[in-house]
Amino acid sequence: MTDLKVNETSPLTSSIPSPYPSSKPKVRWTLQYFPERTRGYLELIRLDKPTGTILMFWPFAWGLTFAAYHLARTSPTPSPLSLAVYFRMLGQSFVSAFLIRSSACTVNDIFDRKVDAGVERTKNRPMPSGRVSVLGASIYLAIQYILSVVWFRLTLDNVAFCAALIQLLPLFCIYPLLKRFTHWPQAWLGFAMNFGLVISWTQLTGYVDYRLMGTLMAGAWCWTMLYDTIYACQDLPDDIKTGVKSTAILFGSWIRPLLQLIGSTFVIMFGIAGILNGQTWIYGVVAVGGTALHVVWQFWTVDLNVAESCWTNFKRNGHLGWIIWAGLMLDYIVASRMLPMISWI
């Protein structure tokens, strides 16, 4: 397995097979049940590609479960939050993640429509292919924003509502512009993708624990830097031609050791967050240990010079979320009943 090289002899800067079609896009099974005139708009929000929604959802789920455990640990009652209420809030978090991700994809495609036309993987997206106009996409985006604000107002209290608006609007509206001016758009995306941690924590607790949230956001930031830099490796030849900037280009031949450092920091930060929140050995073994093994496996199997391998690795990070959530959920269930027997502190 070789490191990614940004030069003329690298496989990534030559003609490489793409896992994506270059002619008329194939209709995915998730879109076959919708009228053809609506499919472009559904593709615009990536309804047929759920990985982004899953990656957006996990910080919501983690923040909510960290908060549920915190309440169970500090409350005099055995279980201050029932599982029924927890899963209802988890379902609401998924809807929130879907709405935010959908609008983020739409605004990104509006800004990137000309750039996408010059990239093999994205040239058949709805806007560069002409299936959705700028006006149509703009009206569609406005509708999404209205629906999102109404949803947040109905499901979140004041602090969490304000946090949701920050993620919905400035964080994702600014992101598409950064790739034109800096090689660090992934750094901004690290904050944008993971702000659900703050939303769901404050939704349940009503306040912000700055030490815990800062540690979790730092860890999740590293996670996004990891998977989105690998994601950017798919388009490296086209990005260099079109002038789009990314950490995949910036890191150059140092990309593998730098990503290994970022991945290690991700695991360490979530370990520290567990200590700060008083998590037990269950979280340490399942969530932290399991995540460490998953990250090692990712580096063992990914080939940064092969677009299809990068795409597969990107999707695997959606699976990684289950590991952290499982450790948190097991901790919460046990802590609600027998915390003193297993606590670290």
Rosetta blueprint (number, residue, H / E / L):
1 M L
2 T L
3 D L
4 L L
5 K L
6 V L
7 N L
8 E L
9 T L
10 S L
11 P H
12 L H
13 T H
14 S L
15 S L
16 I L
17 P L
18 S L
19 P L
20 Y L
21 P L
22 S L
23 S L
24 K L
25 P L
26 K L
27 V L
28 R L
29 W H
30 T H
31 L H
32 Q L
33 Y L
34 F L
35 P L
36 E H
37 R H
38 T H
39 R H
40 G H
41 Y H
42 L H
43 E H
44 L H
45 I L
46 R L
47 L L
48 D L
49 K L
50 P L
51 T H
52 G H
53 T H
54 I H
55 L H
56 M H
57 F H
58 W H
59 P H
60 F H
61 A H
62 W H
63 G H
64 L H
65 T H
66 F H
67 A H
68 A H
69 Y H
70 H H
71 L H
72 A H
73 R H
74 T H
75 S L
76 P L
77 T L
78 P L
79 S L
80 P L
81 L L
82 S L
83 L H
84 A H
85 V H
86 Y H
87 F H
88 R H
89 M H
90 L H
91 G H
92 Q H
93 S H
94 F H
95 V H
96 S H
97 A H
98 F H
99 L H
100 I H
101 R H
102 S H
103 S H
104 A H
105 C H
106 T H
107 V H
108 N H
109 D H
110 I H
111 F H
112 D H
113 R H
114 K H
115 V H
116 D H
117 A H
118 G L
119 V L
120 E L
121 R L
122 T L
123 K L
124 N L
125 R L
126 P L
127 M L
128 P L
129 S L
130 G L
131 R L
132 V L
133 S L
134 V H
135 L H
136 G H
137 A H
138 S H
139 I H
140 Y H
141 L H
142 A H
143 I H
144 Q H
145 Y H
146 I H
147 L H
148 S H
149 V H
150 V H
151 W H
152 F H
153 R H
154 L H
155 T H
156 L L
157 D L
158 N H
159 V H
160 A H
161 F H
162 C H
163 A H
164 A H
165 L H
166 I H
167 Q H
168 L H
169 L H
170 P H
171 L H
172 F H
173 C H
174 I H
175 Y H
176 P H
177 L H
178 L H
179 K L
180 R L
181 F L
182 T L
183 H L
184 W L
185 P H
186 Q H
187 A H
188 W H
189 L H
190 G H
191 F H
192 A H
193 M H
194 N H
195 F L
196 G H
197 L H
198 V H
199 I H
200 S H
201 W H
202 T H
203 Q H
204 L H
205 T H
206 G L
207 Y L
208 V L
209 D L
210 Y H
211 R H
212 L H
213 M H
214 G H
215 T H
216 L H
217 M H
218 A H
219 G H
220 A H
221 W H
222 C H
223 W H
224 T H
225 M H
226 L H
227 Y H
228 D H
229 T H
230 I H
231 Y H
232 A H
233 C H
234 Q H
235 D H
236 L H
237 P H
238 D H
239 D H
240 I H
241 K H
242 T H
243 G L
244 V L
245 K L
246 S L
247 T H
248 A H
249 I H
250 L H
251 F H
252 G H
253 S H
254 W H
255 I H
256 R H
257 P H
258 L H
259 L H
260 Q H
261 L H
262 I H
263 G H
264 S H
265 T H
266 F H
267 V H
268 I H
269 M H
270 F H
271 G H
272 I H
273 A H
274 G H
275 I H
276 L H
277 N L
278 G L
279 Q L
280 T L
281 W H
282 I H
283 Y H
284 G H
285 V H
286 V H
287 A H
288 V H
289 G H
290 G H
291 T H
292 A H
293 L H
294 H H
295 V H
296 V H
297 W H
298 Q H
299 F H
300 W H
301 T H
302 V L
303 D L
304 L L
305 N L
306 V L
307 A H
308 E H
309 S H
310 C H
311 W H
312 T H
313 N H
314 F H
315 K H
316 R H
317 N H
318 G H
319 H H
320 L H
321 G H
322 W H
323 I H
324 I H
325 W H
326 A H
327 G H
328 L H
329 M H
330 L H
331 D H
332 Y H
333 I H
334 V H
335 A H
336 S H
337 R H
338 M H
339 L H
340 P H
341 M H
342 I H
343 S L
344 W L
345 I L
